[in-house]
Amino acid sequence: MFAWAVYDFVIKSDDDDQAAEDVQVGLEKGKRAPDFELETLEGGTVKLSDYRGKRVMLNFWASWCGPCRAEMPDMQTFHEDTEIVILAVNLTDTESSEKNIPNFVDEHGLTFPILLDKETEVATRYQIQPIPTSFMIDSDGIIHKVAYGALNYELMVKEFDRMS
């Protein structure tokens, strides 16, 4: 019995760590989300990999997008109610003015990081077609769910609860 406990705790966990490292990078469920680095609205920089070990909702949006506007209040509540990290990537190149972004953030009382994809490089890498699009990424950096279109609070919580 002791030998099994040692195997299960030491050897098997090493195998699990190796398996997580061997996951292929891609955009589908079960693949590691591609890493990126973007500037925040406040002027700092953020990398997706900075949040390894935490569950992440990666959301692509723009201030002119009606469904994006509709889902933001639920995203803010979701952020407040759970241990999720929300990274909201604004498609800055599509905005009529960069001033729309802080105005939108203030209007909706958003407190999670707003990332600026000024050249739509990350949106292109993630093959974003409709917005909003959200990637639910587990604590190992693996894509758990890709959601095209606006999510409501209940769906956000449901997917959060399914992730590790």
N, C-alpha and C positions, 0 to 999 in steps of 0.2 A: 504494500500500500504506500509506504514512504517513497519507494522508487518511482511509482506512478505520479505522486505529487511533485517530485523533483522534475520528472520529465515534463509534466503538464505545465509547471510554472516556469522552468528555465529553458528547456529545449524547445518546446512547442511555441513559446512566446518569441524566441529567436526566429523560428520558422515563419511565424506570422509577420514579424518585422521585415524579414527578407521578402516575403510575398508582396507586402505593401510597396516595397521599393521596386519590385519587378513589374509593377503595373504600367501598362503602356499609356502614354499621354494621348489624349483625344478629347472629343466633344460628346461622346455617347456615355450613357449610364455605364458605370463600372470602370471607366477610364479616368486617369489622373487629369484634373483640369490643367490646361496650359498656364504656366506662370506668366506674370506680367508685372510691370511697374508703371504706376501712373501718379501724376501730381494730384494732390487733394485741393479742394476749394480754398483751404486755408494756406496753401503754399508748400506743404510738406510732400513727401512721397510715400507711397504704400506699394508693397509687393503682396501678391496673393499668398505666396509661400510664408510670409510673416505670420500668417494665421494658422499654420499647421498645428494640429492639436485642438482646434476649435471648429465647430460647425459654422459654415458660411453660406449666406444667401448672396449670390452675385447677381445683381439686377442691372439690366441695361435699359436706359430711359432717356427721354427728352422732355423739356418743359411744355412743348407744343402738343404733345401726345395725350389725347383724351383718356385712353385706358391707363396710361402712366399716372395721370393726375388722380384717377379713380382709386388706384391701388396704394398710393402713398400713405394715406391715413392708416390703412391696415398694416402697412409695413412698419410705420412708426410704433403702433401699438404692439406689434409682434416683437420688435426690437426691445421695447420696454418690458414685455412680459416673459421673455425667454433669455437664454444664454447664447443666442445666435449673434454672429457677427454679420452685419449687413454692409456690403460694399456696393454702393449705388453708382454705377458708371454712366455718367452723362455723355451722350453723343454730341460733344461740344461743337463739332464742325457743322452739325445740322441746325444749330440754334441761330435765330436771326440776330441775336445779340448775346454776348456772354453775360450781360447784366441780367438776363432772364433767369440765370441759374441761381444766384443768391436770393433773388426775389422769390423764386419758386420755393427754395429751402425755407425762407422766413415765413412765407404764406402757409406752408404746411407744418411748420414747427419741427423740422427734421433734425435729429441729433446724431444720426449715424454718418459715417464717412461718405462724402460725395467726391468721387474721382472724376477727373476731367480727361476724356479721350479726345484730345484736341485734333488729332489727325485720323480719327476712327481706326487706328491700328489694331487696338484690342477688339473692337467690334468686328473688324474684318477677320482677325484670327479666330474669333468665336463664331464666325459665320452668322451674325445676327441679321435676321430678315425682318420679322415683325418685332415691334417694340410695344410694350415691354416684353423682354425675355429674361427669365431667371434660371440660374443654375443653383441647385441645392447641392452643396459640397460637404461631405462628411469630414470628420476630424483627421482622417488620413489623406485628405486632398482628393478623394475619389468622388466623381460625380454620382450623385444618388438620384437626381431627377432633373429633367430639363422641362421648363414650363413656358410655353409660347402663349403670350397674352397675359392679361391681368390676373393676379391671384387674389383671393379674398383671405381674410384672417384665418378662417377655419382650415382652408387648404394649406396655408403656410404652417400652421401648428401641426397638422396631420403629417406632413412631410418631415418636419423637424423631429417629431416623435419617432419616426421610422429610421432616422439616421443614427450612426454611432458617433 
